[in-house]
């Protein structure tokens, strides 16, 4: 199983609290790596929220995986 597929499976199974923690962790990592405003991201970390639909979660997971692959 690819890293992207593993990440997508993980994100699909997160509850609200875990999704919020993931958002905070990703935001911290982005800040540490200096990726804000770079990398051609189509989604901002603030776009990730607990009330996301399944489709939005899938899109967020794909975007995060895409950005991580580029690094």
PDB file of N, CA, C, O and CB in Angstrom:
ATOM      1  N   UNK A   1       0.853  -1.176   0.000  1.00  0.00           N
ATOM      2  CA  UNK A   1       0.000   0.000   0.000  1.00  0.00           C
ATOM      3  C   UNK A   1       0.896   1.235   0.000  1.00  0.00           C
ATOM      4  O   UNK A   1       1.858   1.314   0.764  1.00  0.00           O
ATOM      5  CB  UNK A   1      -0.969   0.000   1.228  1.00  0.00           C
ATOM      6  N   UNK A   2       0.576   2.188  -0.854  1.00  0.00           N
ATOM      7  CA  UNK A   2       1.379   3.408  -0.950  1.00  0.00           C
ATOM      8  C   UNK A   2       1.156   4.298   0.262  1.00  0.00           C
ATOM      9  O   UNK A   2       0.180   4.138   0.995  1.00  0.00           O
ATOM     10  CB  UNK A   2       1.043   4.175  -2.235  1.00  0.00           C
ATOM     11  N   UNK A   3       2.067   5.233   0.465  1.00  0.00           N
ATOM     12  CA  UNK A   3       1.946   6.182   1.574  1.00  0.00           C
ATOM     13  C   UNK A   3       0.671   6.992   1.424  1.00  0.00           C
ATOM     14  O   UNK A   3      -0.042   7.217   2.402  1.00  0.00           O
ATOM     15  CB  UNK A   3       3.174   7.117   1.636  1.00  0.00           C
ATOM     16  N   UNK A   4       0.379   7.432   0.211  1.00  0.00           N
ATOM     17  CA  UNK A   4      -0.837   8.215  -0.024  1.00  0.00           C
ATOM     18  C   UNK A   4      -2.091   7.432   0.348  1.00  0.00           C
ATOM     19  O   UNK A   4      -3.001   7.972   0.979  1.00  0.00           O
ATOM     20  CB  UNK A   4      -0.913   8.646  -1.485  1.00  0.00           C
ATOM     21  N   UNK A   5      -2.137   6.163  -0.041  1.00  0.00           N
ATOM     22  CA  UNK A   5      -3.299   5.330   0.276  1.00  0.00           C
ATOM     23  C   UNK A   5      -3.413   5.102   1.779  1.00  0.00           C
ATOM     24  O   UNK A   5      -4.514   5.113   2.330  1.00  0.00           O
ATOM     25  CB  UNK A   5      -3.210   3.984  -0.455  1.00  0.00           C
ATOM     26  N   UNK A   6      -2.279   4.897   2.440  1.00  0.00           N
ATOM     27  CA  UNK A   6      -2.292   4.712   3.893  1.00  0.00           C
ATOM     28  C   UNK A   6      -2.802   5.972   4.583  1.00  0.00           C
ATOM     29  O   UNK A   6      -3.600   5.894   5.517  1.00  0.00           O
ATOM     30  CB  UNK A   6      -0.883   4.353   4.410  1.00  0.00           C
ATOM     31  N   UNK A   7      -2.342   7.132   4.121  1.00  0.00           N
ATOM     32  CA  UNK A   7      -2.767   8.396   4.714  1.00  0.00           C
ATOM     33  C   UNK A   7      -4.258   8.616   4.489  1.00  0.00           C
ATOM     34  O   UNK A   7      -4.973   9.020   5.407  1.00  0.00           O
ATOM     35  CB  UNK A   7      -1.962   9.565   4.128  1.00  0.00           C
ATOM     36  N   UNK A   8      -4.726   8.354   3.280  1.00  0.00           N
ATOM     37  CA  UNK A   8      -6.143   8.523   2.981  1.00  0.00           C
ATOM     38  C   UNK A   8      -6.994   7.622   3.872  1.00  0.00           C
ATOM     39  O   UNK A   8      -8.027   8.053   4.384  1.00  0.00           O
ATOM     40  CB  UNK A   8      -6.419   8.221   1.503  1.00  0.00           C
ATOM     41  N   UNK A   9      -6.564   6.374   4.058  1.00  0.00           N
ATOM     42  CA  UNK A   9      -7.302   5.453   4.926  1.00  0.00           C
ATOM     43  C   UNK A   9      -7.323   5.967   6.360  1.00  0.00           C
ATOM     44  O   UNK A   9      -8.343   5.869   7.042  1.00  0.00           O
ATOM     45  CB  UNK A   9      -6.679   4.046   4.876  1.00  0.00           C
ATOM     46  N   UNK A  10      -6.213   6.507   6.813  1.00  0.00           N
ATOM     47  CA  UNK A  10      -6.141   7.047   8.169  1.00  0.00           C
ATOM     48  C   UNK A  10      -7.105   8.213   8.340  1.00  0.00           C
ATOM     49  O   UNK A  10      -7.866   8.249   9.307  1.00  0.00           O
ATOM     50  CB  UNK A  10      -4.712   7.492   8.494  1.00  0.00           C
ATOM     51  N   UNK A  11      -7.081   9.155   7.422  1.00  0.00           N
ATOM     52  CA  UNK A  11      -7.907  10.353   7.535  1.00  0.00           C
ATOM     53  C   UNK A  11      -9.394   9.997   7.501  1.00  0.00           C
ATOM     54  O   UNK A  11     -10.186  10.601   8.224  1.00  0.00           O
ATOM     55  CB  UNK A  11      -7.571  11.342   6.407  1.00  0.00           C
ATOM     56  N   UNK A  12      -9.780   9.037   6.682  1.00  0.00           N
ATOM     57  CA  UNK A  12     -11.185   8.651   6.583  1.00  0.00           C
ATOM     58  C   UNK A  12     -11.722   8.114   7.904  1.00  0.00           C
ATOM     59  O   UNK A  12     -12.922   8.204   8.165  1.00  0.00           O
ATOM     60  CB  UNK A  12     -11.364   7.610   5.493  1.00  0.00           C
ATOM     61  N   UNK A  13     -10.851   7.557   8.737  1.00  0.00           N
ATOM     62  CA  UNK A  13     -11.278   6.926   9.979  1.00  0.00           C
ATOM     63  C   UNK A  13     -11.129   7.820  11.207  1.00  0.00           C
ATOM     64  O   UNK A  13     -11.372   7.367  12.325  1.00  0.00           O
ATOM     65  CB  UNK A  13     -10.504   5.671  10.188  1.00  0.00           C
ATOM     66  N   UNK A  14     -10.738   9.065  11.024  1.00  0.00           N
ATOM     67  CA  UNK A  14     -10.531   9.952  12.165  1.00  0.00           C
ATOM     68  C   UNK A  14     -11.845  10.492  12.712  1.00  0.00           C
ATOM     69  O   UNK A  14     -12.759  10.825  11.957  1.00  0.00           O
ATOM     70  CB  UNK A  14      -9.625  11.103  11.773  1.00  0.00           C
ATOM     71  N   UNK A  15     -11.924  10.573  14.029  1.00  0.00           N
ATOM     72  CA  UNK A  15     -13.067  11.240  14.646  1.00  0.00           C
ATOM     73  C   UNK A  15     -12.758  12.733  14.711  1.00  0.00           C
ATOM     74  O   UNK A  15     -11.676  13.162  14.309  1.00  0.00           O
ATOM     75  CB  UNK A  15     -13.372  10.658  16.075  1.00  0.00           C
ATOM     76  N   UNK A  16     -13.694  13.516  15.211  1.00  0.00           N
ATOM     77  CA  UNK A  16     -13.539  14.973  15.214  1.00  0.00           C
ATOM     78  C   UNK A  16     -12.281  15.415  15.952  1.00  0.00           C
ATOM     79  O   UNK A  16     -11.519  16.231  15.433  1.00  0.00           O
ATOM     80  CB  UNK A  16     -14.757  15.626  15.845  1.00  0.00           C
ATOM     81  N   UNK A  17     -12.053  14.898  17.138  1.00  0.00           N
ATOM     82  CA  UNK A  17     -10.888  15.300  17.923  1.00  0.00           C
ATOM     83  C   UNK A  17      -9.581  14.951  17.236  1.00  0.00           C
ATOM     84  O   UNK A  17      -8.641  15.746  17.222  1.00  0.00           O
ATOM     85  CB  UNK A  17     -10.930  14.653  19.283  1.00  0.00           C
ATOM     86  N   UNK A  18      -9.530  13.766  16.672  1.00  0.00           N
ATOM     87  CA  UNK A  18      -8.314  13.338  15.981  1.00  0.00           C
ATOM     88  C   UNK A  18      -8.080  14.163  14.727  1.00  0.00           C
ATOM     89  O   UNK A  18      -6.938  14.483  14.397  1.00  0.00           O
ATOM     90  CB  UNK A  18      -8.395  11.854  15.624  1.00  0.00           C
ATOM     91  N   UNK A  19      -9.155  14.509  14.025  1.00  0.00           N
ATOM     92  CA  UNK A  19      -9.010  15.340  12.828  1.00  0.00           C
ATOM     93  C   UNK A  19      -8.490  16.724  13.195  1.00  0.00           C
ATOM     94  O   UNK A  19      -7.653  17.289  12.490  1.00  0.00           O
ATOM     95  CB  UNK A  19     -10.352  15.457  12.084  1.00  0.00           C
ATOM     96  N   UNK A  20      -8.991  17.266  14.304  1.00  0.00           N
ATOM     97  CA  UNK A  20      -8.495  18.563  14.772  1.00  0.00           C
ATOM     98  C   UNK A  20      -7.021  18.478  15.145  1.00  0.00           C
ATOM     99  O   UNK A  20      -6.244  19.376  14.820  1.00  0.00           O
ATOM    100  CB  UNK A  20      -9.315  19.051  15.975  1.00  0.00           C
ATOM    101  N   UNK A  21      -6.638  17.412  15.819  1.00  0.00           N
ATOM    102  CA  UNK A  21      -5.228  17.231  16.199  1.00  0.00           C
ATOM    103  C   UNK A  21      -4.357  17.100  14.953  1.00  0.00           C
ATOM    104  O   UNK A  21      -3.261  17.659  14.903  1.00  0.00           O
ATOM    105  CB  UNK A  21      -5.058  15.983  17.104  1.00  0.00           C
ATOM    106  N   UNK A  22      -4.833  16.369  13.950  1.00  0.00           N
ATOM    107  CA  UNK A  22      -4.096  16.254  12.693  1.00  0.00           C
ATOM    108  C   UNK A  22      -3.912  17.629  12.069  1.00  0.00           C
ATOM    109  O   UNK A  22      -2.827  17.957  11.589  1.00  0.00           O
ATOM    110  CB  UNK A  22      -4.825  15.313  11.715  1.00  0.00           C
ATOM    111  N   UNK A  23      -4.963  18.426  12.075  1.00  0.00           N
ATOM    112  CA  UNK A  23      -4.872  19.785  11.523  1.00  0.00           C
ATOM    113  C   UNK A  23      -3.817  20.603  12.235  1.00  0.00           C
ATOM    114  O   UNK A  23      -3.038  21.313  11.598  1.00  0.00           O
ATOM    115  CB  UNK A  23      -6.218  20.492  11.617  1.00  0.00           C
ATOM    116  N   UNK A  24      -3.788  20.505  13.569  1.00  0.00           N
ATOM    117  CA  UNK A  24      -2.776  21.252  14.340  1.00  0.00           C
ATOM    118  C   UNK A  24      -1.372  20.731  14.034  1.00  0.00           C
ATOM    119  O   UNK A  24      -0.433  21.512  13.884  1.00  0.00           O
ATOM    120  CB  UNK A  24      -3.060  21.147  15.863  1.00  0.00           C
ATOM    121  N   UNK A  25      -1.239  19.418  13.943  1.00  0.00           N
ATOM    122  CA  UNK A  25       0.079  18.835  13.672  1.00  0.00           C
ATOM    123  C   UNK A  25       0.596  19.229  12.293  1.00  0.00           C
ATOM    124  O   UNK A  25       1.767  19.568  12.125  1.00  0.00           O
ATOM    125  CB  UNK A  25       0.019  17.314  13.785  1.00  0.00           C
ATOM    126  N   UNK A  26      -0.295  19.178  11.319  1.00  0.00           N
ATOM    127  CA  UNK A  26       0.104  19.550   9.954  1.00  0.00           C
ATOM    128  C   UNK A  26       0.459  21.033   9.903  1.00  0.00           C
ATOM    129  O   UNK A  26       1.435  21.418   9.258  1.00  0.00           O
ATOM    130  CB  UNK A  26      -1.030  19.230   8.937  1.00  0.00           C
ATOM    131  N   UNK A  27      -0.330  21.867  10.580  1.00  0.00           N
ATOM    132  CA  UNK A  27      -0.037  23.305  10.605  1.00  0.00           C
ATOM    133  C   UNK A  27       1.326  23.563  11.235  1.00  0.00           C
ATOM    134  O   UNK A  27       2.091  24.391  10.739  1.00  0.00           O
ATOM    135  CB  UNK A  27      -1.131  24.071  11.378  1.00  0.00           C
ATOM    136  N   UNK A  28       1.638  22.860  12.324  1.00  0.00           N
ATOM    137  CA  UNK A  28       2.939  23.024  12.981  1.00  0.00           C
ATOM    138  C   UNK A  28       4.062  22.589  12.052  1.00  0.00           C
ATOM    139  O   UNK A  28       5.087  23.262  11.948  1.00  0.00           O
ATOM    140  CB  UNK A  28       2.993  22.217  14.293  1.00  0.00           C
ATOM    141  N   UNK A  29       3.868  21.474  11.385  1.00  0.00           N
ATOM    142  CA  UNK A  29       4.893  20.968  10.466  1.00  0.00           C
ATOM    143  C   UNK A  29       5.098  21.920   9.296  1.00  0.00           C
ATOM    144  O   UNK A  29       6.230  22.162   8.877  1.00  0.00           O
ATOM    145  CB  UNK A  29       4.510  19.576   9.948  1.00  0.00           C
ATOM    146  N   UNK A  30       4.014  22.455   8.775  1.00  0.00           N
ATOM    147  CA  UNK A  30       4.117  23.414   7.675  1.00  0.00           C
ATOM    148  C   UNK A  30       4.906  24.637   8.130  1.00  0.00           C
ATOM    149  O   UNK A  30       5.775  25.129   7.410  1.00  0.00           O
ATOM    150  CB  UNK A  30       2.712  23.829   7.171  1.00  0.00           C
ATOM    151  N   UNK A  31       4.594  25.122   9.329  1.00  0.00           N
ATOM    152  CA  UNK A  31       5.314  26.273   9.861  1.00  0.00           C
ATOM    153  C   UNK A  31       6.793  25.993  10.046  1.00  0.00           C
ATOM    154  O   UNK A  31       7.634  26.835   9.731  1.00  0.00           O
ATOM    155  CB  UNK A  31       4.712  26.696  11.173  1.00  0.00           C
ATOM    156  N   UNK A  32       7.115  24.805  10.558  1.00  0.00           N
ATOM    157  CA  UNK A  32       8.517  24.434  10.773  1.00  0.00           C
ATOM    158  C   UNK A  32       9.278  24.298   9.465  1.00  0.00           C
ATOM    159  O   UNK A  32      10.464  24.620   9.400  1.00  0.00           O
ATOM    160  CB  UNK A  32       8.601  23.134  11.549  1.00  0.00           C
ATOM    161  N   UNK A  33       8.623  23.835   8.449  1.00  0.00           N
ATOM    162  CA  UNK A  33       9.286  23.633   7.158  1.00  0.00           C
ATOM    163  C   UNK A  33       9.260  24.882   6.296  1.00  0.00           C
ATOM    164  O   UNK A  33       9.891  24.921   5.239  1.00  0.00           O
ATOM    165  CB  UNK A  33       8.636  22.490   6.412  1.00  0.00           C
ATOM    166  N   UNK A  34       8.542  25.896   6.734  1.00  0.00           N
ATOM    167  CA  UNK A  34       8.487  27.130   5.958  1.00  0.00           C
ATOM    168  C   UNK A  34       7.711  26.995   4.668  1.00  0.00           C
ATOM    169  O   UNK A  34       8.061  27.605   3.657  1.00  0.00           O
ATOM    170  CB  UNK A  34       9.865  27.595   5.653  1.00  0.00           C
ATOM    171  N   UNK A  35       6.647  26.189   4.699  1.00  0.00           N
ATOM    172  CA  UNK A  35       5.896  25.937   3.475  1.00  0.00           C
ATOM    173  C   UNK A  35       4.756  26.910   3.264  1.00  0.00           C
ATOM    174  O   UNK A  35       4.143  26.894   2.196  1.00  0.00           O
ATOM    175  CB  UNK A  35       5.361  24.547   3.488  1.00  0.00           C
ATOM    176  N   UNK A  36       4.444  27.753   4.226  1.00  0.00           N
ATOM    177  CA  UNK A  36       3.326  28.680   4.054  1.00  0.00           C
ATOM    178  C   UNK A  36       3.566  29.559   2.841  1.00  0.00           C
ATOM    179  O   UNK A  36       4.611  30.198   2.717  1.00  0.00           O
ATOM    180  CB  UNK A  36       3.129  29.545   5.314  1.00  0.00           C
ATOM    181  N   UNK A  37       2.605  29.585   1.965  1.00  0.00           N
ATOM    182  CA  UNK A  37       2.702  30.407   0.765  1.00  0.00           C
ATOM    183  C   UNK A  37       3.547  29.788  -0.321  1.00  0.00           C
ATOM    184  O   UNK A  37       3.745  30.412  -1.364  1.00  0.00           O
ATOM    185  CB  UNK A  37       3.254  31.737   1.109  1.00  0.00           C
ATOM    186  N   UNK A  38       4.047  28.600  -0.124  1.00  0.00           N
ATOM    187  CA  UNK A  38       4.876  27.962  -1.139  1.00  0.00           C
ATOM    188  C   UNK A  38       4.358  26.593  -1.490  1.00  0.00           C
ATOM    189  O   UNK A  38       3.379  26.121  -0.912  1.00  0.00           O
ATOM    190  CB  UNK A  38       6.308  27.863  -0.672  1.00  0.00           C
ATOM    191  N   UNK A  39       5.011  25.957  -2.433  1.00  0.00           N
ATOM    192  CA  UNK A  39       4.683  24.599  -2.787  1.00  0.00           C
ATOM    193  C   UNK A  39       3.460  24.424  -3.663  1.00  0.00           C
ATOM    194  O   UNK A  39       3.089  23.299  -3.995  1.00  0.00           O
ATOM    195  CB  UNK A  39       4.501  23.837  -1.579  1.00  0.00           C
ATOM    196  N   UNK A  40       2.834  25.516  -4.038  1.00  0.00           N
ATOM    197  CA  UNK A  40       1.693  25.414  -4.932  1.00  0.00           C
ATOM    198  C   UNK A  40       0.477  24.753  -4.303  1.00  0.00           C
ATOM    199  O   UNK A  40      -0.338  24.164  -5.013  1.00  0.00           O
ATOM    200  CB  UNK A  40       2.084  24.662  -6.146  1.00  0.00           C
ATOM    201  N   UNK A  41       0.341  24.840  -3.003  1.00  0.00           N
ATOM    202  CA  UNK A  41      -0.799  24.211  -2.340  1.00  0.00           C
ATOM    203  C   UNK A  41      -2.093  24.854  -2.811  1.00  0.00           C
ATOM    204  O   UNK A  41      -2.185  26.076  -2.924  1.00  0.00           O
ATOM    205  CB  UNK A  41      -0.671  24.319  -0.806  1.00  0.00           C
ATOM    206  N   UNK A  42      -3.077  24.035  -3.081  1.00  0.00           N
ATOM    207  CA  UNK A  42      -4.382  24.521  -3.507  1.00  0.00           C
ATOM    208  C   UNK A  42      -5.315  24.660  -2.327  1.00  0.00           C
ATOM    209  O   UNK A  42      -6.421  25.182  -2.468  1.00  0.00           O
ATOM    210  CB  UNK A  42      -4.987  23.593  -4.545  1.00  0.00           C
ATOM    211  N   UNK A  43      -4.890  24.204  -1.170  1.00  0.00           N
ATOM    212  CA  UNK A  43      -5.720  24.228   0.021  1.00  0.00           C
ATOM    213  C   UNK A  43      -4.891  24.807   1.155  1.00  0.00           C
ATOM    214  O   UNK A  43      -3.693  24.546   1.256  1.00  0.00           O
ATOM    215  CB  UNK A  43      -6.254  22.804   0.376  1.00  0.00           C
ATOM    216  N   UNK A  44      -5.521  25.577   1.989  1.00  0.00           N
ATOM    217  CA  UNK A  44      -4.832  26.141   3.148  1.00  0.00           C
ATOM    218  C   UNK A  44      -5.214  25.331   4.376  1.00  0.00           C
ATOM    219  O   UNK A  44      -6.292  24.739   4.423  1.00  0.00           O
ATOM    220  CB  UNK A  44      -5.184  27.650   3.342  1.00  0.00           C
ATOM    221  N   UNK A  45      -4.339  25.306   5.362  1.00  0.00           N
ATOM    222  CA  UNK A  45      -4.587  24.524   6.558  1.00  0.00           C
ATOM    223  C   UNK A  45      -5.883  24.952   7.239  1.00  0.00           C
ATOM    224  O   UNK A  45      -6.556  24.127   7.857  1.00  0.00           O
ATOM    225  CB  UNK A  45      -3.419  24.655   7.522  1.00  0.00           C
ATOM    226  N   UNK A  46      -6.233  26.205   7.136  1.00  0.00           N
ATOM    227  CA  UNK A  46      -7.470  26.688   7.727  1.00  0.00           C
ATOM    228  C   UNK A  46      -8.717  26.119   7.060  1.00  0.00           C
ATOM    229  O   UNK A  46      -9.816  26.220   7.605  1.00  0.00           O
ATOM    230  CB  UNK A  46      -7.506  28.180   7.663  1.00  0.00           C
ATOM    231  N   UNK A  47      -8.549  25.521   5.881  1.00  0.00           N
ATOM    232  CA  UNK A  47      -9.669  24.899   5.182  1.00  0.00           C
ATOM    233  C   UNK A  47     -10.067  23.563   5.804  1.00  0.00           C
ATOM    234  O   UNK A  47     -11.138  23.034   5.507  1.00  0.00           O
ATOM    235  CB  UNK A  47      -9.322  24.701   3.721  1.00  0.00           C
ATOM    236  N   UNK A  48      -9.209  23.018   6.664  1.00  0.00           N
ATOM    237  CA  UNK A  48      -9.488  21.736   7.312  1.00  0.00           C
ATOM    238  C   UNK A  48     -10.230  22.016   8.613  1.00  0.00           C
ATOM    239  O   UNK A  48      -9.751  22.761   9.468  1.00  0.00           O
ATOM    240  CB  UNK A  48      -8.166  20.926   7.577  1.00  0.00           C
ATOM    241  N   UNK A  49     -11.393  21.416   8.751  1.00  0.00           N
ATOM    242  CA  UNK A  49     -12.213  21.647   9.945  1.00  0.00           C
ATOM    243  C   UNK A  49     -13.030  20.393  10.261  1.00  0.00           C
ATOM    244  O   UNK A  49     -13.236  19.554   9.383  1.00  0.00           O
ATOM    245  CB  UNK A  49     -13.154  22.874   9.744  1.00  0.00           C
ATOM    246  N   UNK A  50     -13.491  20.257  11.493  1.00  0.00           N
ATOM    247  CA  UNK A  50     -14.204  19.052  11.912  1.00  0.00           C
ATOM    248  C   UNK A  50     -15.497  18.776  11.160  1.00  0.00           C
ATOM    249  O   UNK A  50     -15.904  17.618  11.063  1.00  0.00           O
ATOM    250  CB  UNK A  50     -14.506  19.145  13.350  1.00  0.00           C
ATOM    251  N   UNK A  51     -16.148  19.787  10.630  1.00  0.00           N
ATOM    252  CA  UNK A  51     -17.423  19.592   9.958  1.00  0.00           C
ATOM    253  C   UNK A  51     -17.311  19.255   8.479  1.00  0.00           C
ATOM    254  O   UNK A  51     -18.296  19.343   7.747  1.00  0.00           O
ATOM    255  CB  UNK A  51     -18.244  20.807  10.112  1.00  0.00           C
ATOM    256  N   UNK A  52     -16.136  18.876   8.040  1.00  0.00           N
ATOM    257  CA  UNK A  52     -15.930  18.590   6.625  1.00  0.00           C
ATOM    258  C   UNK A  52     -16.743  17.376   6.183  1.00  0.00           C
ATOM    259  O   UNK A  52     -16.937  16.427   6.943  1.00  0.00           O
ATOM    260  CB  UNK A  52     -14.446  18.359   6.342  1.00  0.00           C
ATOM    261  N   UNK A  53     -17.209  17.429   4.950  1.00  0.00           N
ATOM    262  CA  UNK A  53     -17.902  16.272   4.375  1.00  0.00           C
ATOM    263  C   UNK A  53     -16.860  15.207   4.042  1.00  0.00           C
ATOM    264  O   UNK A  53     -15.659  15.475   4.045  1.00  0.00           O
ATOM    265  CB  UNK A  53     -18.726  16.675   3.097  1.00  0.00           C
ATOM    266  N   UNK A  54     -17.327  14.018   3.760  1.00  0.00           N
ATOM    267  CA  UNK A  54     -16.419  12.930   3.387  1.00  0.00           C
ATOM    268  C   UNK A  54     -15.615  13.311   2.139  1.00  0.00           C
ATOM    269  O   UNK A  54     -14.427  13.001   2.046  1.00  0.00           O
ATOM    270  CB  UNK A  54     -17.213  11.620   3.139  1.00  0.00           C
ATOM    271  N   UNK A  55     -16.253  13.972   1.197  1.00  0.00           N
ATOM    272  CA  UNK A  55     -15.563  14.395  -0.021  1.00  0.00           C
ATOM    273  C   UNK A  55     -14.491  15.432   0.297  1.00  0.00           C
ATOM    274  O   UNK A  55     -13.390  15.374  -0.251  1.00  0.00           O
ATOM    275  CB  UNK A  55     -16.565  14.963  -1.038  1.00  0.00           C
ATOM    276  N   UNK A  56     -14.803  16.374   1.173  1.00  0.00           N
ATOM    277  CA  UNK A  56     -13.816  17.392   1.553  1.00  0.00           C
ATOM    278  C   UNK A  56     -12.642  16.758   2.291  1.00  0.00           C
ATOM    279  O   UNK A  56     -11.495  17.154   2.083  1.00  0.00           O
ATOM    280  CB  UNK A  56     -14.467  18.477   2.431  1.00  0.00           C
ATOM    281  N   UNK A  57     -12.915  15.783   3.147  1.00  0.00           N
ATOM    282  CA  UNK A  57     -11.839  15.076   3.847  1.00  0.00           C
ATOM    283  C   UNK A  57     -10.942  14.364   2.847  1.00  0.00           C
ATOM    284  O   UNK A  57      -9.717  14.389   2.973  1.00  0.00           O
ATOM    285  CB  UNK A  57     -12.416  14.066   4.862  1.00  0.00           C
ATOM    286  N   UNK A  58     -11.546  13.737   1.867  1.00  0.00           N
ATOM    287  CA  UNK A  58     -10.793  13.037   0.831  1.00  0.00           C
ATOM    288  C   UNK A  58      -9.909  14.017   0.063  1.00  0.00           C
ATOM    289  O   UNK A  58      -8.737  13.735  -0.187  1.00  0.00           O
ATOM    290  CB  UNK A  58     -11.747  12.306  -0.132  1.00  0.00           C
ATOM    291  N   UNK A  59     -10.469  15.163  -0.310  1.00  0.00           N
ATOM    292  CA  UNK A  59      -9.700  16.170  -1.041  1.00  0.00           C
ATOM    293  C   UNK A  59      -8.546  16.694  -0.192  1.00  0.00           C
ATOM    294  O   UNK A  59      -7.440  16.888  -0.698  1.00  0.00           O
ATOM    295  CB  UNK A  59     -10.608  17.332  -1.472  1.00  0.00           C
ATOM    296  N   UNK A  60      -8.797  16.921   1.091  1.00  0.00           N
ATOM    297  CA  UNK A  60      -7.745  17.398   1.993  1.00  0.00           C
ATOM    298  C   UNK A  60      -6.639  16.361   2.105  1.00  0.00           C
ATOM    299  O   UNK A  60      -5.457  16.701   2.049  1.00  0.00           O
ATOM    300  CB  UNK A  60      -8.322  17.717   3.386  1.00  0.00           C
ATOM    301  N   UNK A  61      -7.015  15.113   2.263  1.00  0.00           N
ATOM    302  CA  UNK A  61      -6.022  14.038   2.370  1.00  0.00           C
ATOM    303  C   UNK A  61      -5.177  13.962   1.103  1.00  0.00           C
ATOM    304  O   UNK A  61      -3.958  13.807   1.176  1.00  0.00           O
ATOM    305  CB  UNK A  61      -6.712  12.683   2.629  1.00  0.00           C
ATOM    306  N   UNK A  62      -5.811  14.068  -0.040  1.00  0.00           N
ATOM    307  CA  UNK A  62      -5.080  14.018  -1.302  1.00  0.00           C
ATOM    308  C   UNK A  62      -4.139  15.210  -1.447  1.00  0.00           C
ATOM    309  O   UNK A  62      -3.012  15.061  -1.919  1.00  0.00           O
ATOM    310  CB  UNK A  62      -6.054  13.975  -2.476  1.00  0.00           C
ATOM    311  N   UNK A  63      -4.595  16.379  -1.047  1.00  0.00           N
ATOM    312  CA  UNK A  63      -3.753  17.578  -1.156  1.00  0.00           C
ATOM    313  C   UNK A  63      -2.560  17.486  -0.212  1.00  0.00           C
ATOM    314  O   UNK A  63      -1.440  17.822  -0.598  1.00  0.00           O
ATOM    315  CB  UNK A  63      -4.573  18.848  -0.849  1.00  0.00           C
ATOM    316  N   UNK A  64      -2.785  17.041   1.006  1.00  0.00           N
ATOM    317  CA  UNK A  64      -1.686  16.881   1.964  1.00  0.00           C
ATOM    318  C   UNK A  64      -0.690  15.865   1.454  1.00  0.00           C
ATOM    319  O   UNK A  64       0.518  16.093   1.515  1.00  0.00           O
ATOM    320  CB  UNK A  64      -2.215  16.457   3.341  1.00  0.00           C
ATOM    321  N   UNK A  65      -1.182  14.742   0.949  1.00  0.00           N
ATOM    322  CA  UNK A  65      -0.293  13.716   0.403  1.00  0.00           C
ATOM    323  C   UNK A  65       0.498  14.260  -0.785  1.00  0.00           C
ATOM    324  O   UNK A  65       1.688  13.975  -0.922  1.00  0.00           O
ATOM    325  CB  UNK A  65      -1.099  12.475  -0.019  1.00  0.00           C
ATOM    326  N   UNK A  66      -0.161  15.044  -1.648  1.00  0.00           N
ATOM    327  CA  UNK A  66       0.522  15.623  -2.823  1.00  0.00           C
ATOM    328  C   UNK A  66       1.656  16.548  -2.389  1.00  0.00           C
ATOM    329  O   UNK A  66       2.769  16.469  -2.909  1.00  0.00           O
ATOM    330  CB  UNK A  66      -0.483  16.400  -3.711  1.00  0.00           C
ATOM    331  N   UNK A  67       1.361  17.424  -1.432  1.00  0.00           N
ATOM    332  CA  UNK A  67       2.378  18.380  -0.977  1.00  0.00           C
ATOM    333  C   UNK A  67       3.538  17.638  -0.312  1.00  0.00           C
ATOM    334  O   UNK A  67       4.702  17.972  -0.536  1.00  0.00           O
ATOM    335  CB  UNK A  67       1.761  19.411   0.009  1.00  0.00           C
ATOM    336  N   UNK A  68       3.225  16.646   0.492  1.00  0.00           N
ATOM    337  CA  UNK A  68       4.295  15.885   1.159  1.00  0.00           C
ATOM    338  C   UNK A  68       5.170  15.144   0.155  1.00  0.00           C
ATOM    339  O   UNK A  68       6.383  15.052   0.346  1.00  0.00           O
ATOM    340  CB  UNK A  68       3.697  14.888   2.153  1.00  0.00           C
ATOM    341  N   UNK A  69       4.580  14.622  -0.897  1.00  0.00           N
ATOM    342  CA  UNK A  69       5.351  13.923  -1.936  1.00  0.00           C
ATOM    343  C   UNK A  69       6.317  14.871  -2.640  1.00  0.00           C
ATOM    344  O   UNK A  69       7.413  14.473  -3.035  1.00  0.00           O
ATOM    345  CB  UNK A  69       4.405  13.283  -2.964  1.00  0.00           C
ATOM    346  N   UNK A  70       5.898  16.139  -2.794  1.00  0.00           N
ATOM    347  CA  UNK A  70       6.746  17.117  -3.463  1.00  0.00           C
ATOM    348  C   UNK A  70       7.925  17.540  -2.621  1.00  0.00           C
ATOM    349  O   UNK A  70       8.895  18.080  -3.154  1.00  0.00           O
ATOM    350  CB  UNK A  70       5.946  18.318  -3.835  1.00  0.00           C
ATOM    351  N   UNK A  71       7.872  17.314  -1.333  1.00  0.00           N
ATOM    352  CA  UNK A  71       8.957  17.715  -0.427  1.00  0.00           C
ATOM    353  C   UNK A  71       9.948  16.625  -0.386  1.00  0.00           C
ATOM    354  O   UNK A  71      10.956  16.734   0.312  1.00  0.00           O
ATOM    355  CB  UNK A  71       8.454  18.035   0.985  1.00  0.00           C
TER     356      UNK A  71
END
